[in-house]
Amino acid sequence: MGKRKVLSEENLKELVLPESGELLGVVVKLLGSDHIMVKCTDGRFRMGRIIGRLKRKIWIREGDVVLVAPWDFKENEKADVVWRYTISQVDWLKANKYLPEEL
């Protein structure tokens, strides 16, 4: 069984909002091996790990806005990447004050 591919972002229409314990962030650098450096809305830089169901569906690039869930331990250093937002979803998040303009 091969990878499931999303041929267009039309299939990713649902909008996932941050719940308690989750933060929005911007991908700063790709580190390889399914790890990325994310600047979160609380001002901290965290090493994010792309979870399996996400890395099989979509690609994450520098500058993308993602939803991260900090780990229970080392919560200031590491997090899991839960979701990647499309450009139209990022505009909606900025308009509704979920995402600060300076980020």
N, C-alpha and C positions, 0 to 999 in steps of 0.2 A: 504494500500500500504506500503510495507516494504522498508528497505534500499536498495539502489542499491550498489552492491559490485563490486569492481574491483578485479578479480581473479588473475591477473598478471599485472605487470607494462608494459607489451607490449602495453596496451591500452593507455598509457600515453606518447607516443613518441614525441609529439610536444614540442618544447623548447620555453619557454617564457623568453624573455630578459627584463632586467629592463628598464623602460621608465622614463621620467622625474618625479621626486617626489617619485620614488621607490628605495629601497635599498635591497641588499643581506644581509643575516645574517645566523648565526648558532644557532640552538636551544640549549640553555644552560640547561634549567630546565623546566619540565612540572609542571604547577601550578594547574591543575584541572579545571573543569568547562569550557573547551575549551579555556583556556588561557595558554600561554607559555612565558618564558623569552628568549629573543633573543639578541645575541650580533651582532650588525650591522656593516657594513663595515666602517662607520664613527666613530667607537670606542665607541658608546653609547650602553647601555643596555636598551631595551624597552620591555614592557609587550605587547605581541602580542595576538590578539584575532583571533581564527581560524574561518573564515567565513563559513556560512552554506553550501554552495555548495561544499566546500572543505572538511569539516568534514564528509560529507556523503560518499565521494568517497575514500579517502585515510587516512591512519593513519600517524601521525607525532610523531617521537621519538627524544630523545636527540641525538645531533650530526648531525641531518639532516640540509641540507642547504635549506633555504626558501627565498622567495621573499616577502618583507613587504612593505606596503604603510603607512607611518606615517600619523596620524590624522592631521586635519587642526589646531585644538587646542591641546595643550599638545603634540606637535610633537616630543619633546625630551623624552617623557615618554611612549607613547602608539602608537600602530600601528596595522593594520590588516594584517594577513597572507594571501597572495594572491595565492602562489604556492609553492609546494615542489618539489625539483629537485631529480632525480635518480642519482645513482653513476656515470654512464657514462656521464650524463649531467654535473655533478660537475667537472669531469675531463676535459670536453670541455670548461667550464667556466674558469678553471684555465689556460688551455693552451692558451686561447684567451684573457687573462688579465682582465676578468670581476671580478674575485674573487682573492683577494690577497692570497699568500701562507701562511702567518702567521695566517690567520683567520681559 
